[in-house]
Amino acid sequence: MRPLRKFIPRRVRHRILGWMARAGFAIGRSLPRAVGLALFSFIGTVCYRVMGADRRTTVNNLRLVFGNEWNEKKIRAVSRDVFRSQGKNLFDAVHLSAAKADVFDKAVSHDSLYGIAQACGRGKGIVAITAHLGCFEMLLHLFTRRGLSCFAVGRAFKNPDVNEAVRKMRSGPDIQYIDRSESTRKIVKLLRQGKVMGVLIDQDTNVEGVFADFLGHTAFTPSSAVHFALKLGIPMFVSVTARLPGDKHHVYVSEELIPIDTGDPKADLVANIRRINDIIGGYIRKHPEQWVWMHERWKTKAVDAE
């Protein structure tokens, strides 16, 4: 069966997506949290039913990683939970980014940020590596609320309404959101001001990357941020978040990553990314219903892959 989007003209889909972005952002900022979470969980369930291609990709990816551990019933159940979780995390990403301090602190707990704060004081900033796990959009807002100035690098979306919604969600007091096309010099300047740079490296995208193991399978992994940090000696940390019972979030923060340095830059880059992937993968295995399994993570194949 052809996907529903094939029957809708691109121009109409573009307008619908823009309307949804504006409406979703307005709802996320205005509804009480309990009501919004229930509504967006329901929307996630609806998306699971109607988004056949994304549902199949989710199921297939779960089979790839957990097929030897789970039966088909569990794979289907977790795939439904993935969509519900994405709905709830989308609401919280918008809602918590503008929440009052008492609301935010009641919903979000975290590991110690002492190591990150100390590293920022060295004058090189830090690279905080994260993943599309849990309510990841909330991470930089946590850091700034704890006194750490941040910035994120991302790509512009073709749809202006979607782009504006994402920009608002990823910006805020002491958070700067800059386009991927901006110069490296600007990024270095921000890091030398002691800022935290948030980066995502867990998707197969059309950027500089290397092949490294991810959840037991070779995956093309964006590498520019890690390469940049290794070259300039910028401290790196892995920080991810997951939703806990009671709709609370916890932010996990690794110790500073001491770079693997054997004198072979190419091999060292892969080794360091593999280590980061292992950390991220460990949290995905603990919270499998909260990662974006509808993304074609293993799409690009290495030429020498088995």
C-alpha positions as CSV (number, residue, x, y, z in Angstrom):
1,M,0.0,0.0,0.0
2,R,1.3,3.4,-0.9
3,P,2.1,5.8,2.0
4,L,-0.6,8.4,2.7
5,R,1.8,11.2,1.9
6,K,2.0,10.0,-1.7
7,F,-1.6,11.0,-2.2
8,I,-1.1,14.6,-0.9
9,P,0.7,17.2,-3.0
10,R,4.0,18.4,-1.6
11,R,2.8,22.0,-1.3
12,V,-0.1,20.9,0.8
13,R,2.0,18.6,2.9
14,H,4.4,21.6,3.4
15,R,1.5,23.8,4.7
16,I,0.1,21.1,6.9
17,L,3.5,20.5,8.5
18,G,3.9,24.2,9.1
19,W,0.5,24.5,10.7
20,M,1.2,21.5,12.9
21,A,4.5,23.0,14.0
22,R,2.9,26.3,15.0
23,A,-0.1,24.5,16.7
24,G,2.2,22.0,18.5
25,F,4.4,24.8,19.8
26,A,1.5,26.9,21.1
27,I,-0.1,23.9,22.8
28,G,3.2,22.8,24.3
29,R,3.7,26.2,25.9
30,S,0.1,26.7,27.1
31,L,-1.3,23.3,28.3
32,P,-0.8,22.1,31.9
33,R,1.9,19.4,31.9
34,A,-0.3,16.5,32.9
35,V,-2.9,17.3,30.2
36,G,-0.3,17.9,27.5
37,L,1.6,14.6,28.3
38,A,-1.7,12.7,28.0
39,L,-2.6,14.4,24.7
40,F,0.8,14.0,23.1
41,S,1.0,10.3,24.2
42,F,-2.4,9.8,22.4
43,I,-1.1,11.6,19.3
44,G,1.9,9.3,19.4
45,T,-0.4,6.3,19.4
46,V,-2.3,7.7,16.4
47,C,1.0,8.2,14.6
48,Y,2.0,4.6,15.2
49,R,-1.3,3.5,13.6
50,V,-1.1,5.8,10.5
51,M,2.6,6.2,9.8
52,G,3.2,2.7,8.3
53,A,6.6,3.3,6.9
54,D,8.0,4.7,10.2
55,R,6.3,1.8,12.1
56,R,7.9,-0.8,9.9
57,T,11.3,0.9,10.2
58,T,10.9,0.9,14.0
59,V,10.0,-2.8,14.2
60,N,12.8,-3.8,11.8
61,N,15.4,-1.9,13.8
62,L,14.2,-3.4,17.1
63,R,14.4,-6.8,15.5
64,L,17.9,-6.1,14.3
65,V,19.1,-5.2,17.8
66,F,16.9,-7.3,20.1
67,G,15.7,-10.1,17.8
68,N,17.8,-12.7,19.7
69,E,16.5,-11.5,23.1
70,W,12.8,-10.6,22.5
71,N,9.9,-12.3,21.0
72,E,7.8,-10.7,18.3
73,K,5.1,-9.7,20.8
74,K,7.6,-7.7,22.9
75,I,9.1,-6.1,19.8
76,R,5.6,-4.9,18.7
77,A,4.8,-3.7,22.2
78,V,8.0,-1.7,22.5
79,S,7.5,-0.2,19.0
80,R,4.1,1.2,20.1
81,D,5.8,2.6,23.3
82,V,8.4,4.3,21.1
83,F,5.8,6.4,19.4
84,R,4.0,7.3,22.7
85,S,7.3,8.2,24.2
86,Q,8.2,10.5,21.3
87,G,4.9,12.2,21.6
88,K,5.4,12.9,25.4
89,N,9.0,14.0,24.9
90,L,8.0,16.4,22.1
91,F,5.5,18.0,24.5
92,D,8.1,18.2,27.3
93,A,10.7,19.6,25.0
94,V,8.5,22.6,24.3
95,H,6.9,22.8,27.7
96,L,10.0,22.5,29.9
97,S,12.1,24.9,27.8
98,A,10.0,27.7,29.1
99,A,8.8,26.3,32.5
100,K,9.3,28.1,35.8
101,A,12.1,26.9,38.0
102,D,9.9,25.0,40.4
103,V,8.1,23.1,37.6
104,F,11.4,22.3,35.8
105,D,13.2,21.2,39.0
106,K,10.3,19.0,40.0
107,A,10.4,17.2,36.6
108,V,14.2,17.0,36.1
109,S,16.9,15.4,38.2
110,H,20.6,15.0,37.1
111,D,24.0,13.6,37.9
112,S,26.6,15.9,39.3
113,L,27.7,18.6,36.8
114,Y,30.8,19.4,38.8
115,G,33.1,17.8,36.2
116,I,31.6,19.8,33.4
117,A,31.8,23.0,35.3
118,Q,35.4,22.4,36.2
119,A,36.3,21.6,32.5
120,C,34.5,24.8,31.3
121,G,36.9,26.8,33.5
122,R,39.9,25.7,31.5
123,G,39.1,28.2,28.8
124,K,38.4,25.7,26.0
125,G,34.7,25.0,26.6
126,I,33.4,21.5,26.4
127,V,31.7,19.2,23.8
128,A,28.7,17.6,25.4
129,I,27.8,14.6,23.2
130,T,24.2,13.4,23.4
131,A,21.7,11.2,21.5
132,H,18.1,11.3,20.4
133,L,17.1,9.6,23.6
134,G,14.4,10.8,25.9
135,C,13.7,14.5,26.0
136,F,17.1,15.4,24.7
137,E,16.0,18.9,23.7
138,M,15.8,19.7,27.4
139,L,19.5,19.1,28.1
140,L,20.9,22.6,27.3
141,H,18.1,24.2,29.2
142,L,19.2,22.2,32.3
143,F,22.8,23.2,31.8
144,T,21.9,26.9,31.6
145,R,19.7,26.7,34.6
146,R,22.7,25.4,36.5
147,G,24.9,28.3,35.5
148,L,26.5,26.9,32.3
149,S,26.4,28.9,29.1
150,C,25.6,26.8,26.1
151,F,25.2,26.7,22.3
152,A,24.1,24.1,19.8
153,V,24.9,23.7,16.1
154,G,22.1,22.4,13.8
155,R,20.9,22.5,10.3
156,A,18.1,24.8,9.0
157,F,14.8,23.1,8.0
158,K,13.3,23.9,4.7
159,N,9.9,24.6,6.2
160,P,10.1,28.0,7.9
161,D,7.5,27.2,10.5
162,V,9.3,24.0,11.5
163,N,12.6,25.9,11.5
164,E,11.2,28.6,13.8
165,A,9.7,26.1,16.2
166,V,13.0,24.2,16.5
167,R,15.0,27.4,16.9
168,K,12.7,28.6,19.7
169,M,12.9,25.2,21.4
170,R,16.7,25.1,21.2
171,S,17.3,28.7,22.2
172,G,16.7,30.5,25.5
173,P,18.5,32.5,28.1
174,D,22.2,31.8,27.8
175,I,21.6,29.3,24.9
176,Q,22.7,30.2,21.4
177,Y,21.5,28.2,18.4
178,I,23.7,28.6,15.3
179,D,23.4,27.1,11.8
180,R,25.7,24.3,10.7
181,S,26.9,26.6,7.9
182,E,28.5,29.1,10.3
183,S,32.3,29.3,10.4
184,T,34.4,27.1,12.5
185,R,36.0,30.3,13.8
186,K,32.8,31.3,15.5
187,I,32.4,28.0,17.2
188,V,36.0,28.2,18.5
189,K,35.3,31.7,19.8
190,L,32.2,30.5,21.7
191,L,34.1,27.5,23.2
192,R,36.9,29.8,24.3
193,Q,34.3,31.7,26.3
194,G,33.8,28.6,28.3
195,K,30.6,27.5,26.7
196,V,29.1,24.0,26.4
197,M,28.5,22.9,22.8
198,G,25.8,20.3,22.5
199,V,26.1,17.8,19.6
200,L,24.1,14.7,18.5
201,I,26.0,11.9,16.8
202,D,23.6,9.0,16.8
203,Q,22.0,9.4,13.3
204,D,23.0,8.5,9.8
205,T,23.1,11.9,8.1
206,N,24.9,13.4,5.1
207,V,27.9,14.8,7.0
208,E,31.5,13.9,7.7
209,G,31.6,10.6,9.5
210,V,33.2,7.2,10.2
211,F,32.0,3.6,10.6
212,A,31.9,2.3,14.1
213,D,29.9,-0.3,16.1
214,F,26.6,0.9,17.4
215,L,24.3,-1.4,19.3
216,G,26.1,-4.4,17.9
217,H,26.1,-3.4,14.2
218,T,28.4,-1.2,12.1
219,A,26.9,2.3,11.7
220,F,28.0,5.4,9.9
221,T,28.5,7.9,12.7
222,P,28.9,11.7,12.4
223,S,32.5,12.5,13.5
224,S,33.2,16.2,12.9
225,A,32.5,17.3,16.5
226,V,34.7,14.5,18.0
227,H,37.5,15.1,15.5
228,F,37.3,18.8,16.3
229,A,37.5,18.2,20.0
230,L,40.4,15.8,19.7
231,K,42.3,18.2,17.4
232,L,42.0,21.2,19.7
233,G,42.1,19.3,23.0
234,I,38.5,20.3,24.0
235,P,37.1,18.3,26.9
236,M,34.4,15.8,26.0
237,F,31.5,14.4,28.0
238,V,28.6,12.2,27.2
239,S,25.2,13.4,28.6
240,V,21.9,11.7,27.8
241,T,18.5,11.8,29.4
242,A,15.7,9.4,30.0
243,R,12.1,9.5,31.2
244,L,11.6,7.7,34.6
245,P,8.4,6.5,36.3
246,G,6.1,9.4,37.2
247,D,7.0,11.3,34.0
248,K,10.2,12.6,35.6
249,H,13.4,12.9,33.6
250,H,17.0,12.1,34.7
251,V,20.1,13.5,33.0
252,Y,23.1,11.1,33.1
253,V,26.5,12.7,32.8
254,S,29.7,10.7,32.1
255,E,33.1,11.4,33.5
256,E,35.3,13.4,31.2
257,L,36.4,11.2,28.3
258,I,40.1,10.8,28.3
259,P,41.0,10.6,24.5
260,I,42.4,7.4,23.1
261,D,45.7,8.5,21.5
262,T,47.9,5.9,19.8
263,G,49.5,8.3,17.3
264,D,47.2,7.1,14.5
265,P,44.7,9.9,14.0
266,K,42.3,8.0,11.8
267,A,42.3,4.9,14.0
268,D,42.0,7.0,17.2
269,L,39.0,8.9,15.8
270,V,37.2,5.6,15.2
271,A,38.2,4.2,18.6
272,N,37.0,7.3,20.4
273,I,33.7,7.3,18.6
274,R,33.2,3.6,19.2
275,R,33.7,4.2,22.9
276,I,31.1,7.0,22.8
277,N,28.7,4.8,20.9
278,D,29.1,2.1,23.5
279,I,28.1,4.6,26.3
280,I,25.1,5.9,24.3
281,G,24.1,2.3,23.3
282,G,24.2,1.2,26.9
283,Y,21.5,3.8,27.8
284,I,19.4,3.0,24.8
285,R,19.4,-0.7,25.9
286,K,18.2,0.4,29.4
287,H,15.5,2.6,27.9
288,P,14.7,1.1,24.4
289,E,11.3,2.7,24.2
290,Q,12.8,6.2,24.3
291,W,15.1,6.2,21.3
292,V,14.2,7.2,17.7
293,W,14.0,3.7,16.2
294,M,12.1,5.1,13.2
295,H,15.3,6.6,11.9
296,E,17.2,4.4,9.4
297,R,20.3,4.3,11.6
298,W,22.1,1.5,9.6
299,K,21.2,2.8,6.1
300,T,24.7,3.6,4.9
301,K,26.9,0.5,4.5
302,A,30.7,0.4,4.8
303,V,32.3,-0.8,1.6
304,D,34.3,-3.5,3.5
305,A,31.4,-4.4,5.8
306,E,30.6,-8.1,6.1
